């Protein structure tokens, strides 16, 4: 993460949070500012300040929602789209550094397992599920998938 931040800051002038905002704006399209704040896991006022800076640098633009004047929609600009290509290249370079001593099979296995873990976390974030390990339980004694004892 630190390596990515160094590269993004020195080459593009974007910090990690700005890269994330740009990523969500690209992925979701014309996203509301409130939804973007939720995805970034920051307060709406903090998202507003983040977007103020990004809008002043022409990475993103905000437009009023035609159906609700209280809602602002966020979308990337042409400059933001070009910056995103740089973010992707930097992400790939950092991943190559991280996996440098993995052979092709290890790399494929790692990426497959990581993608599964990421999908699991995304699914959990989108569902109203009860945590598998409850605060009253000792996580070393409960198997995460089944709740069966580990000890």
HURASUL-V790596 format. One line per field, one symbol per residue. phi: phi as a letter, one per 40 degrees, with the letter a starting at -180 (. if undefined). A space follows every 50 residues. Layout:
BEGIN
phi=???
END
This chain:
BEGIN
phi=.cccdccccccbgbcdccccccdcccccgcccccccdcccfbcdcccdcd cdcccccgcbbbbccccaccbbbbacccccccccccccccccccccccbd cccdcccccdccccccccccccccccbcbcdcbcdcccccbbcdcbgccc c
END
